[in-house]
Amino acid sequence: MKRALAKWLYQQEDVTPYTRLAAVYDRVMNHVDYDKWADFIVFLFQKFGSDVCRVVDGGCGTGSLLHALVCKKMRVAGFDRSVEMVQLAKQKTQCPIWVDDLRTFCCKVKWDAFLCLYDTIQYLTTEEIQTLLHHIGEVLTPGGLFIFDVVTESHVLRYWANYTEKVEWNSLEMLRRSWYVKNRRSQHTEFEIIDKDHNKVYRERHIQYIYPLETFIKMSGESGLRFVGQFEDFTLNPGNEKSDRIHFVFRRAAI
Ligand SMILES: C[S@@+](CC[C@H](N)C(=O)[O-])C[C@H]1O[C@@H](n2cnc3c(N)ncnc32)[C@H](O)[C@@H]1O
């Protein structure tokens, strides 16, 4: 259906990120090999952790990585801010999954590893990341790992600075438009999810921040976490500003 016509015929609604995207998220992400990703994460546990048993995935989305880690016999749990993403994650795997926010989460248990993957940390401001690092320092066991990934500015400029995509699945249609505001280092993505069965267009506006890589090391200063490495893609090669995706590994000092 022509976009202009859909806008005219259908009722429009602005919604919070991931409320409507949740329904198509796994289809949008079907290029991602979560099994391979889980292999890499387990490899990082073995390389830099000590006997990692209890793992939590903050911003777990629809639980694909949790499911892959469960298949590798890891004891995992996850949380996400989006109720809709959590509902889908619970259908995928039996591990504990709940709704919570990385900025304010409350956790009584200690974890051997805390994950935050697929650009999730880039939804947070510097102040929020600083608070998160501090909090993770408190919820990790001594020697525990914090692993997260980010995309670099060169990646964003290569692929997402001016990107549009349209995908159709039966009665659902998704339009994605991405742009980058260089002086704010902010990546903007607008999703329109068109539900033809219910004559509705839902619009989500996502903003992510593309921090210089050194920011994360500087921010970890007071957190009790020590920088272990920044690795390019799914390797142990040192990542830099020209890389696409970087995995950061931080470790809480062992007592
Ligand atoms: C790009 S998705 C990644 C999901 C999952 N980690 C994956 O690899 O598929 C980003 C996820 O982060 C979640 N998220 C964003 N901000 C959050 C916050 N402050 N607290 C918890 N989850 C958050 C979103 O709801 C979404 O599920």
Ligand as a Chemical Component Dictionary entry (heavy atoms), coordinates in Angstrom:
data_LIG
# 
_chem_comp.id                   LIG 
_chem_comp.type                 NON-POLYMER 
_chem_comp.pdbx_formal_charge   0 
_chem_comp.three_letter_code    LIG 
# 
loop_
_chem_comp_atom.comp_id 
_chem_comp_atom.atom_id 
_chem_comp_atom.alt_atom_id 
_chem_comp_atom.type_symbol 
_chem_comp_atom.charge 
_chem_comp_atom.model_Cartn_x 
_chem_comp_atom.model_Cartn_y 
_chem_comp_atom.model_Cartn_z 
_chem_comp_atom.pdbx_ordinal 
LIG C1  C1  C 0  18.393 -3.568 19.944 1  
LIG S1  S1  S 1  17.425 -4.338 21.159 2  
LIG C2  C2  C 0  18.513 -5.651 21.683 3  
LIG C3  C3  C 0  17.767 -6.769 22.341 4  
LIG C4  C4  C 0  18.624 -7.994 22.651 5  
LIG N1  N1  N 0  19.715 -7.685 23.527 6  
LIG C5  C5  C 0  19.115 -8.636 21.378 7  
LIG O1  O1  O 0  20.328 -8.867 21.265 8  
LIG O2  O2  O -1 18.307 -8.952 20.498 9  
LIG C6  C6  C 0  17.511 -3.207 22.495 10 
LIG C7  C7  C 0  16.720 -3.674 23.714 11 
LIG O3  O3  O 0  17.077 -2.855 24.813 12 
LIG C8  C8  C 0  15.915 -2.599 25.562 13 
LIG N2  N2  N 0  16.167 -1.389 26.339 14 
LIG C9  C9  C 0  16.414 -0.134 25.901 15 
LIG N3  N3  N 0  16.595 0.698  26.930 16 
LIG C10 C10 C 0  16.475 -0.057 28.054 17 
LIG C11 C11 C 0  16.562 0.223  29.443 18 
LIG N4  N4  N 0  16.791 1.460  29.888 19 
LIG N5  N5  N 0  16.391 -0.795 30.313 20 
LIG C12 C12 C 0  16.134 -2.053 29.886 21 
LIG N6  N6  N 0  16.028 -2.383 28.581 22 
LIG C13 C13 C 0  16.199 -1.390 27.681 23 
LIG C14 C14 C 0  14.822 -2.454 24.544 24 
LIG O4  O4  O 0  13.536 -2.617 25.119 25 
LIG C15 C15 C 0  15.216 -3.557 23.564 26 
LIG O5  O5  O 0  14.613 -4.781 23.891 27 
# 
loop_
_chem_comp_bond.comp_id 
_chem_comp_bond.atom_id_1 
_chem_comp_bond.atom_id_2 
_chem_comp_bond.value_order 
_chem_comp_bond.pdbx_ordinal 
LIG C1  S1  SING 1  
LIG S1  C2  SING 2  
LIG S1  C6  SING 3  
LIG C2  C3  SING 4  
LIG C3  C4  SING 5  
LIG C4  N1  SING 6  
LIG C4  C5  SING 7  
LIG C5  O1  DOUB 8  
LIG C5  O2  SING 9  
LIG C6  C7  SING 10 
LIG C7  O3  SING 11 
LIG C7  C15 SING 12 
LIG O3  C8  SING 13 
LIG C8  N2  SING 14 
LIG C8  C14 SING 15 
LIG N2  C9  SING 16 
LIG N2  C13 SING 17 
LIG C9  N3  DOUB 18 
LIG N3  C10 SING 19 
LIG C10 C11 SING 20 
LIG C10 C13 DOUB 21 
LIG C11 N4  SING 22 
LIG C11 N5  DOUB 23 
LIG N5  C12 SING 24 
LIG C12 N6  DOUB 25 
LIG N6  C13 SING 26 
LIG C14 O4  SING 27 
LIG C14 C15 SING 28 
LIG C15 O5  SING 29 
# 
